Each structure stands twice: as C-alpha cells, then as structure tokens.
C-alpha cells in the first residue's frame, strides 16, 4: 500500500511536470522538425548550386575549346594558304592553346596535309562520333599513357560548299580534372563527372582516381539514373547508401549540351553536422527543463502526499489490530480535518471493539452452553433412565443386558464429546506409521453398521483390490471415518444408502464416503469445516473441523460435493506409499 501511495506521489509530480513542460516539448519538437527540414533544404540547395555551377563551368570549358577549333577551321579554309603556312599556323595554335596537344589537317581522303606534330600524327578522324558541339564532333573520352583524359575534336572543312577535308585536334581534359578536384564540400564531399554511357570520366576524390582509368561504369548509381530521366536540366537530389556503407547526400546536374552528368556527394553525417549539434543542444535544454519541473512537482507532490501517507500508515495499523495508533497531521486545511476525523474514528473503534468482545463472549458462552445442554442432556437422560431400570428388581436378564449396553453406548458418546472439546483446546499430536487403508476402513464400517441398521440405512462398501498403504495414524483416521460415516447416516432418510469406497488414483489413495441424504445448501458448503459450524439440529459443529485438521496433518486433503435432495460425498486423498511399505503394513 505504501508503494502504491508513492506511485501516486510520483504520478502527481509527473502530472505537474508534464503540464508545465508539454508546451516546451511541443515547441521543441516543432523546432527540431523545422530545423531538420530547413537544414536539409539549405544543404541540398547549396550542393545543387555547386553542381550547377560546376556543370556550367565544364560545359563552357569544353564548348569554348570546340569553338576555338571551329575558328581555326574557318581560318584554314578558302584562304589559299600553302602547306608550309598551314603547318606553321597549326603549330602556333598548339603553342597558344595548351589544351590542344596536336592539331592535324587531313584532305578529303584522310591523308595528312599539315600537322602541329613533327612526324606521324597521333590523331585520326573520328568515325561515328557520339557527340557534336556546334558542328564539332567529339570522340569518347579516353585515358592516355600519362593517365590523363583526352578526346578528339574534328570539324569538316568545305571549299565552295564542297567537302575539302578534316581538321582534327587532340583535346586534353586535364584542366577539367583540375576543376573537378577543386570542387570540395566540407571535408569529405567530392564531385564526379559521368559520360552519357555511364563511364566515369572525372572524380574529385584522390582515392578514387583509379576508377577513371578503369573506365568504371556508374550506370547503377541512383542519381545517374534519376538525372537521365529528367527532360530538363533541373538538378536532382537524393539520400542513399554509398559503396562504403555510409549514408550519402547526393545532387546531380546534367550538362545537356554534352550529355554529361555532374554528381556531387557528401556524407549526410557531415552535411547535417551543424543541424545535429543544434538539435542535440535543444534536446538537452528541453530535457533539463523537464527534469527541473518534475523535481519541483515531485517536491510539491510529496508535501501534499505526506499527510495521505500518514493516514495510510494509521489505517494499516488499525487493520492490523493496533487500535492505539493515531496520526499527527498539523494542518489547517481539509487534510488536517481528515486526520482529526481518523483519530476520532480510532477512539470509537476501541470502544466498539470492547463492546463487540463482550457481546461475542456472551454469545459464545450461550452457544456453548446451549450445545452442551443439548448434546449432554439426551445421553445423561438415557444413562439415568437405564440406571433406574437396571436397579429394579423385576427386570429380567435380557432387559438388564439391554440397559447395560445403553449405558455403555451413551458413556461412549459422552467420551467422544469430551474428546472433541479437548481436541479444540489442545490438539493431540499425530504419529505416522505405514497403515493399510482397506483394513482400517473396514474396522470402522463394522462398528458403524449397527447404527445404520437402527436408522434403516444401508451401509455399503467398495474396496480396491490389493493393499493401499499410506503414512497415517490408525486411531486418528478411525475418528475421521467415524465422523464422516456417522454424519452420513444421520443425514440419510430411512431406506437410504451410505457408500464407502477406496481406490488408487495415480500416486494417491482415495477414500469416498457418499450418502443419498438431503444434501447441504450451496451457501453453507464453504464453512462446513469451520469450528462450531453444523448443519444438524444437535452438536457443537466440531466433528468436520477436527477431521479436516487430522487429514491435513497427515499431508492429505478433504473435499466435499453436495446437491440438495440428492446427497453428499466427502473425498479423502493421501499420498500413497511404495510396495515395500505395503508389504510391511499388510504383515
């Protein structure tokens, strides 16, 4: 009960704390959600701007160099320059624009006309170039022997609107690599460039440069697939798990003119680091405020609950019989009045208990006296009558023998009555020995059968085959059998039947005493084993109570089943002994 009161105090304190902090918690939850959402939008927008600017720089870089080659082609066609002059112009162009490693002029049949390279040219006219930039064909990007990315730009020359040859230049994308390397977001955010077919052509992470040389396919990258499905150049963003198992925040921007995709990746832990710190600080502040309010509420609740605890302890003491217990609640409010009322109640209970004890003593004395008079008057009267008749001179021998048996029977009844009273005050100790149940039951049945005949009640038996051995006291159990059989005979109308049976059920020995009498009302069954409770017109009601004590002292159980108008059945169960004990008991 004290624990329950403490729980009430705790709940009261929690209620006060929650009532005060709920608005703060709600505000904090909304703030945290807004902080997460705002931070994500801010980080995503920032990364998208980086990707879009990088895509634009790369596009401008490639397109500008394609336009340079296109301008050179315009200078070479329809100018009437000889081969030496063309060769000198190409060499000057390569020296001026470092992105071009080599520029070669081919005739219509693919033969070299002039070149910036001394010796045999390395470039060739690209066939089926997948990309065209303002009329300039661009071959797929490859990595040369210096592990640098290169591509070939080529433009067709015309003279008088007729094809006259090709101008091809080996274009180095090393500067684009430098641009990608300079794109850094935080400490671990890098950019990469993916070709239209999914080949990785640039990566800002130094540890992943080798993937470019391996022509690593990025077709399975979630952002690459998402960016390709877009019809416009709007950047896309997504959170996913990278190859290293870490959560990544990625954004992708397409270079529509080139078909390339710029992807910027950053670990989400780093991207949302500031938001995480702010969120942790907010949670700590809210938790601290909550704990402070709960502590204040708990202290206030204790001051309110302490008088209730005092009343609870006083009530517990009163319930335990300590009627001298009082409470000391010095308050001027309703709780103080409740304490005074409790003390007044306790004083009244002391007086009422004294009155009840006096009335109980009177009632018990009257009940015992009435029971003694009722139970003793009949045997004493029979003894007196038989004694007077026995002393008459005209009584014959048969009559004298009948009077003597009557005196002995009534004296035995008085002896049993006195034994019952003595057992209530001071129960006799029971000694246990292995005993055979069938034989002990048969002895009592033979003694009780004449009583059944006098009442015109048949006493029948059904014994289990073989010895049934238990640990018991033959005389104590004989008293239990006698009580049950005698009660059954007295409860059975003339012409009825009392059946005593024994059986072995598992590891238990079972003894049943059933009658066809009037039965016991259901409302009286739970109390029939209590002291001074009886369903008969005479007796103190000690027989069944004493029987139950004897059975339980022998580790047994006694149960009853009864139906009004059909009869009653008592069942005794005792732990069975082994076969060796059975042979010893039988012998």
VONU-345126 format. One record per residue: x, y, z of N, C-alpha, C in turn. Coordinates in steps of 0.1 Angstrom, whole numbers, plus 5000, padded with zeros to 4 digits. Each point is the difference from the previous one (the first is absolute). Layout:
<atoms>
XYZXYZXYZ;...
</atoms>
This chain:
<atoms>
500849885000499250125000500950135000;501149995008500950125000500650024986;500349894994500650014986499050064991;498749975002498950054991499950155003;500150055012499950145003501250074994;501249945001501250064994499850024985;499349904994499850014985499050114998;499050025008499150114999500850135000;500950015010500850135001500850024988;500649894995500850014988499250044988;498849944998499150044989499650155002;499750045012499650145002501150094996;501349975004501150084996500250004985;499949894994500149994985498950084994;498850005005498950074994500350155001;500550055011500350145001501250044990;501049914999501150034991499650004986;499249894996499549994986499150124997;499150045009499250114997500750134998;501250025006500850124998500949994988;500449884997501149984990499449964986;498749965000499449964987500250114989;499650135004500250104989501550014996;500949995009501450004997500449894991;499549885004500349884992499550014986;498750054999499450024987500850104991;500450115007500750104992501449944996;500649925009501349944996499849904989;499049925000499849904989499850084987;499150105000499850084988501350064995;500850065010501350064997500949904994;500149885005500949904995499649964986;498749984998499549964987500350114990;499750135004500350114991501550014997;500849985011501450014998500549894990;499549885002500449894990499650044986;498850044999499550034986500750124994;500250105008500750124995501549974997;500649935009501449964997500249924988;499149904998500149924988499850084987;499050085001499750094988501250094997;500650065011501150094998501249924994;500349885006501249934996499849954985;498849954998499749954986500150114990;499450125003500150114991501450044998;500850015010501450034999500849914991;499849875003500749904992499550004985;498750024998499550014987500650124992;500150125007500750114994501449974996;500749925009501449964996500049924988;499149904999499949914989499750074987;499050105001499650074988501150094995;500750075009501250084996501149924994;500249885007501149924994499649954986;498749964998499649964987500150114990;499750125004500150114990501550034997;500949995010501450034997500649894991;499649875002500549904991499450014986;498750045000499550024986500750114993;500250115007500650124994501449964995;500749935009501449964997500049914987;499249904999500049924988499550074988;498950075001499550074988501050114996;500650075009501050114995501149944992;500549885004501149944993499549954987;498749954999499549964988499850114990;499650125006499950124991501450054995;501049985009501450044995500449914988;499749875000500349924989499250044988;498850035002499150054990500550134993;500550095009500550124994501349984992;500849905005501249974992499749944987;498949925000499649944987499550114990;499450105005499650114992501250084994;501150015008501250074995500749924989;499849865001500849924990499349984987;498650005000499349974988499850134991;500149984987499850114991501050125002;501249965004501050115002501149994990;500149894993501149984990501449995006;500149965013501349995006500749874995;501350014999500749874996500249925012;500649884998500149905011500950055011;501150074996500950055010499450105009;499250094995499350105008498949935009;499349904994499049935009500749935011;501149944997500849935011500450095011;500550124996500450105009498950055009;498850024994498850055007499649895011;500049884996499749895009500950005012;501350014998501050005011499850125009;499750114994499850125008498749985009;499049944994498849985008500249915012;500849894998500249915011500850075011;501050094995500850075010499150105008;499150054993499150115007498949945008;499549894996498949935008500449875004;500549995013500649895005499149885001;498750025000499049885001500249914988;500450064989500249914988501449954999;500249875001501349944999500549994986;499049984991500349984986498850044992;500350074988499050044991500549964986;499249924993500449954986499050034990;500450044988499150024989500149894990;498849944997499949894991499350044987;500449944989499250024988498849925000;499250014989498849934999500149855001;501249944996500249865001500649955013;500350095009500549975013501550005000;500750054990501450015000500450135007;501150005008500550125007500450104990;499650135003500450114992501050085008;499750045012500850075009499849965015;501050025008499849965014500950085009;499550025013500850065010501149915005;499849884997501049905006501049974989;501249985005501149964991500049854999;499949964989499949854998498649964997;499849875002498749954997498950045010;498850054996499150055010499349885008;499650045012499449905008498550004999;499450114996498650014999499549944987;498749965000499449954988498650065000;499550004988498650054998499049915007;499350055011499149915007498849964991;499849875001498849954992498949975009;498850044996498749995008500250065014;500550125001500150075013498650025006;499949965013498750005006499550145004;500950104999499750135005500450114990;499150104998500350114991499750135007;501050095001499950125007500150124990;498950054996500050124991500749964987;499849884995500649954988501349945001;500649995012501349945003499749865006;500549904994499849865005501049985012;499649925010500849975011500049855003;501149945000500249865002499849975015;499749875003499949965015501450035007;499950035012501250035008500749885004;501350004999500949895003501150055009;500749915006501250035009501249974992;500950094998501349974992501049935009;501249994994501149935007500450075013;499750135001500450085011498950005011;498949924997498949995009499250135001;500050074989499250134999498949984990;498950075002498849984991500250084988;499749944988500150074988498849974991;499850094990498949974990500550064987;499349974989500450054987498850094995;500350124997499150094993500250004985;499049994993500250004985498850084993;500550084990499050084992500349984985;498949994993500249984985500250144994;500950004991500350124992499350004987;499650124995499450014987500650114992;500049984987500550104991499050024988;499550124999498950024990498849915003;499749985013498949925005500249854996;501249964998500349864997501049955010;499949875006500949955009501450004995;500950065008501450014996501049935009;499549955012500949945009499550005015;500949975009499750005014501150075008;499550065011500950065010499849935013;500949925005499949935012501050045011;499650015012500950045011499849915012;501249965006499949925012499950105012;498949995007499650095010500249945014;500850065008500349955014499050065010;499449915008499050045010500650015014;501450025000500650015013499550115008;499750114993499550125007498749975007;499249924992498749965006500249925013;501049925000500349925012500350095012;500850114996500450095011498850075005;499150044991498750065004499249915010;499949874996499349915008500749985014;501350005000500849985012499850115010;499750124994499850125009498650015006;499149924995498750005006500049915012;500050075012500049935013498850065008;499349915007498950045009500349945013;500450085010500449955013501349934998;500249905009501349925000499949874991;498849964998499949874993499050004989;499650124995499150024988500850024988;499849924989500750004988499050004988;500550044988499250004988500649904990;499149954991500449914989499350044988;500549964988499450024987499849874994;498849974995499649884993499650024986;500649924991499650014986498649954997;499550034988498649964997499849855001;501149924997499849855001500249955014;500350095010500249955014501449995004;501050034990501449995004500450115008;500849975011500650105008501250074994;499950134997501050074993500850105009;499550035012500850085010499449985014;500950005009499649995014500950085009;499450085009500850095009500649935012;499749885003500549935011501449944996;501150035006501349954995500049855002;499349945009500149865002499249924989;499250074993499249944989500450044986;501250064999500450044986500249884991;500449895007500349874992498749954993;498850035006498849964993499850064987;500650124997499950064987500849924990;501249965004500849924991499449874997;499249955010499449874998498750014992;499750124996498750034993498849945007;500050045013499049955009498650044995;499149904999498650034996499250055012;499350114999499250065010498549994997;499749914991498649984995499149975012;500549935010499149965011499950105011;500750114998499950115010498650065001;499350015011498650045001499950144994;500950095002499950144995500250004985;500849924994500250004986498749964993;499449895005498749964994499050105002;499950075011499050105003500250124991;501350044998500250124991499749974986;500249884995499849974986498550004996;499249985011498550004997499450144999;500850105005499550134999500150064986;498950064996500050064986500750145000;500150065011500750135001501349995007;500650115003501350005007499850035015;498849985005499850025014500849905009;500750055009500849905008499149915009;500549895003499349905009500949985012;499349965011500749975013499449875006;500849935007499649885006500949955011;499549935010500849945011500149854997;501249945001500149864997501349955008;500249874999501149945006501149984990;501250055003501149994990500649865000;501049994992500749874999500849975013;500350105007500849985013499049975012;498750004997499049975010499650125008;500550124997499650125007498850074992;499250075008498950074994500550124993;499650034988500550114992498850094995;500350135000499150094994500650044986;499349974990500550034986499150094992;500650084992499250084990500649984987;499250024989500549974987499450114991;500950054991499650104990500549954986;499150014990500449954987500650124992;500949964992500650104989499349954987;498850074998499249954989500750004986;500950114998500650014987501049894998;500649955011501049894999499449865003;498950005007499549875005500649955012;501050075006500749965012499150035012;500449945011499350025013501050035011;499850115007500950045011499349965013;500749915008499449955013500950055011;499450065010500750055012499549915012;500949935007499649925011500650065013;499349985011500550045013499449915010;500749955010499449915011499050085007;498849945002498950075007500450045014;500949925007500450045013500850135000;500850034990500750124999499150114995;499149974990499150104995499150065010;499549915010499050055010500750015013;501350025000500850015013499550125009;499950114994499650125007498549985006;499249954991498649985005500049895011;500849905000500149905010500450065013;501050095000500550075012498950085006;499350084992498950095005498949915005;499749894993498949925005500449945014;501249955001500549955013499950105011;500450124997499950115010498650035004;499149994990498650035003499449895009;500349874996499549895008500550015015;501350035001500650015014499350115008;499750124993499350105007498649965004;499349944991498649955003500049905011;501049905000500149905010500350065014;500950105000500350065013498850075005;499350074992498850075005499049905005;499849894993499149905004500349945013;501349975002500549955013499850095012;500350134997499850105010498550015004;499150004990498650015003499549885007;500549884996499649885007500450005015;501350055002500550005014499250105008;499650114995499250105007498649945003;499549944990498649935001500149895010;501149925000500149895010500150055014;500850115002500150055014498750065005;499350074991498750055003499049885003;500149904991499149895002500249925013;501349995004500349945013499450075012;500150134999499450085011498549985001;499449984988498649975000499649865003;500949914997499749855002500449965014;500950065007500549965013498849985010;499050095001498949975009499249884996;499949974987499349884995500849885004;501450014999500849895005499849975014;499950115008499849985015498649935002;499050044993498749945001500149854996;500749984989500249864995500649915011;501150055006500749925011499149985012;499250105003499149995011498949904997;499550004988499049904996500549865000;501349994995500649865000500149955015;500550095009500149965014498649965006;499050084997498749965005499549874994;500349984987499649874994500849885006;501250035005500849895006499649985015;499050085005499649985013500650095010;500950094996500650105009499150125001;498949995008499050105001500650125008;501150005006500650115007500750104990;500149964987500750084990499250134998;500750114999499450134997500950074990;499550114993500750074990500250145005;501150074996500350135004500250094988;498950064996499950084988499750155004;501050085001499850145005499950094988;498850004995499650094988498750065003;499750124994498850075002499049984988;500449904991499149984989499249875001;499449954989499249895001500749875004;501349994997500849895004500250005015;500150115007500150015014498749955006;498950054994498749955005499849854999;500549954989500049854997500849935011;501150055004500849945011499349995013;499350125003499250005013498949904999;499349994988498949904999500649865001;501249974995500649875001500249975015;500650095008500249975014498849985007;498950084997498749985007499549864996;500149964988499649864996500749905007;501350015002500849905007499649995015;499750125006499549995014498649935001;499250034990498749934999500149854998;501049964992500249864997500549925013;500850075008500449935012498849975009;499150105001498849985008499149894994;499950014987499149904993500649865001;501449995000500649875001499749945014;500150085010499749955013498649955001;499150074994498649965000499849874993;500749994988499849884992500649885007;501250025006500649895007499149955012;499450095007499149965011498749934994;499550054989498849934994500449874994;501249994994500449874995500249905011;500650045011500249915011498649955005;499150095001498749965005499349904990;500150044987499449914990500749874999;501349995001500749884999499749915013;500050075011499649925012498649954999;499150084995498649954999499949884990;500850024989500049894990500649875005;501150015007500749885005499149945011;499450095008499149945011498849934994;499450074990498949934993500449874994;501250004993500449884994500349895010;500650045011500349905010498749945006;499150095003498749955005499349914990;500050044987499349934990500749864998;501450004999500749874997500149915012;500050065012500349925012498749965007;498950074998498749975007499549864995;500149984987499449874995500849885005;501350004999500849885005499849995015;500150115008499849995014498749955004;498950054993498749955003499949854997;500649954989499949864997500849925011;501150055004500849935010499250005013;499450115004499250005012498849905000;499350004988498849914999500549865000;501149974993500449865000500549965013;500750095008500449965013498949975009;498950095000498949975009499349874996;499949974987499449874995500949885004;501350034999500949895004499949965014;499650105009500049975014498649945005;499149994991498749955003500149845002;499349965010500149855003499349924990;499050064993499249914990500650004987;501250064997500649994987500649874998;499849944988500649874997501450024995;500649894997501450004996500250074986;499149974991500150064987499850165001;499150045008499750145002501350075006;500549935010501250055007501250024990;500149894991501150014990499850124990;498750024996499750114991500350145007;499550015013500350125008501550035001;500849895002501450015002500650064987;499649944988500550044987499750154997;498850035005499650144997500950105008;500249965013500950085008501450014994;500549894995501450004994500050084988;498949994991500050084988500050155003;499150045009499950145004501350055006;500649925009501350045005501150024989;499949914990501050024989499750134993;498750034998499650124994500650125008;499850005013500550115008501650004999;500649895000501550004999500450064986;499449974989500350064988499750155000;499050045006499650145001501150085008;500549945011501150065008501350004992;500349904992501250004992500050114990;498850024993499950114991500350135006;499450035012500350125007501550025003;500649895005501450005003500950024988;499649954989500850024987499950144995;498950075003499950144996501050085008;500149985013500950085009501449964998;500349874999501449954999500049884991;500350024987500049884991501049905004;499749884998500949895003501049984989;501349985003501049984989499749864993;500350004987499749884992501349944996;500149875003501249934996499749924987;500949994991499849944987500749864999;499249914995500549874997499449954988;500749914992499349944989498849925004;498950034994498749935003499349974988;499349885000499249954989498650065001;499650074989498850085001498749915000;500049904992498849914999499649955013;501149955008499749935013499550115010;500650125000499650105010498650054997;499650014987498750044997499049895004;500349874997499149895003499749995015;501050035008499850005015498950095004;500150134995499050105004498749974994;499949954988498849964994499249905008;500849905004499349895008499550065013;500750105006499550065012498750084998;500050074988498950104997498849934994;500249884995498949934993498749995009;500249965013498849995008499250135001;500750125001499350135000499250024987;500649954989499250024987498849915001;500149885005498849915001499050065009;500450065011499050075009499250114993;500750074991499450114992499449954987;500049874997499549944988500850064988;501350025001500950054989501049894997;500149964987500949904996501450064999;501049935006501450045000500749914990;500450054989500649914989501550044999;500849904995501450034998500549954987;501050074995500749964987501550035002;500749895002501450015003500849974987;501150074999500949984989500849875002;500449934989500749885002501550035003;500649925008501450025003500150095012;501150005007500250095011500250144996;499450095008500150154998500750055013;501250044998500850045012500350155000;499850065011500350155002500850015013;500550125003500650035013498950075008;499649935011498950065007500049955014;499050055008499749955013498749935000;500049875004498849924998498950055009;500350045012498950055009499550134996;500950104996499550134995499249994988;500449924990499249984988498749935003;500049905010498849945003499050105005;500450105007499150105005499550084988;500850034990499550074988498949914993;500349874998499149914993498750005008;500149995014498849995008499150134999;500750125000499350124999499250014986;500749964989499450014987498949904999;500249885004498949904998498850035009;500350045013498950045009499250124994;500750104995499350114994499149964988;500649914992499349954988498749925004;500149925011498849925004499050105006;500450105008499050095005499450094990;500750034988499450084990499249924990;499949875001499349924991498749955005;498950024993498749955004499949855000;499149945008499949855000499849954986;500649894997499949944987501150054991;500850095004501150064992501349915001;501150064995501249924998501250095003;501049945007501350065002501049914994;500950054991501049924993501450055003;500849905005501450035003500949934990;500950074992500849944990501450045001;500949924996501550034999500549984986;501050074997500649984986501450065000;500849954990501450054998499950094987;500350135001500050094989501350064998;500849954991501450054998500849975012;500650105005500849995012499350045013;498749995000499250035011499049895003;499649995013498949915005498850095003;498949954994498750085001499049925008;499350075009499049945009498750094998;498949944996498850074998498949965010;499350095006498849975008498950084994;499049934994498950064993498749955006;499050095000498749965005498950054991;498849955002498950054992499050085008;500650095009499250085009499550124994;499750105009499350124995501050104994;501349985002501050104994500250125008;501050084996500350125007499850124991;499350115004499850124991501350054996;500150054987501350054995500650125008;499150085006500650125008500649965013;499849875004500649965013501249904998;500249964987501249914998501350065003;500350134997501450055003500350005015;499050005009500350025014499849875008;499849884994499649895008501249945007;501350044996501249955007500450105011;499350105003500350105010499649955014;500650055010499649965014498650055003;499349935007498650035005499150034989;500249944988499050014989499549864998;498649995000499449874998498750024992;499649904993498750004992499049915007;500449955012499049915007499450085011;498949945005499250075011500749995013;501049915001500749985013501549994997;500850035011501449994999500750144999;501350015004500750125000500650034986;500049914991500650034987501549995000;500549905007501549995001500549884992;499149914997500449874993500850024987;499450084991500750024987501250095001;500050095010501150095001501249925005;499749915010501149915005500549904990;499149954992500349914989500950064990;499750134996500950074990501450025006;500150035013501350025006500849874999;499449895004500749875000500549974986;499150024990500449964986501150094995;500050135003501150094995501349975008;499949965013501249965007500749884994;499249924993500649884993500250024985;500250134996500350044987498949964990;498849995005498949974991499150114997;498949984993499050104997498649945002;499150095003498649955001499150104993;499249954991499150094992498649945001;499050094997498649965000499350054988;499149914995499150044989498649965005;499050094999498749985005498950064990;498949935000498950064992498749985008;499350105003498850005008499049904994;499549905009499149904995500649884994;501350014997500749884993501049945009;500650075009501049945009501350075000;500949955008501350075003501149894999;501250044995501149914998501350075005;500749945010501250055005501149924994;501150064996501249934994501250035008;500749895004501350025007501149954990;501150084999501249964992501250015008;500849894999501349995007501149954991;501250055002501249944992500149855002;500249934990500149855001501549975003;500249895007501349945003500449904990;501349964999500549914991499649865003;500449904992499649865002500649945012;501350045003500649955012499350035013;499550135000499250045012498749935000;499449974988498849934999500149865006;501149934997500249865006500250015015;500850105004500250015015498750035007;499150094994498750035007499149885000;500049924989499249894999500449895010;501349995002500549905010499750045014;
</atoms>
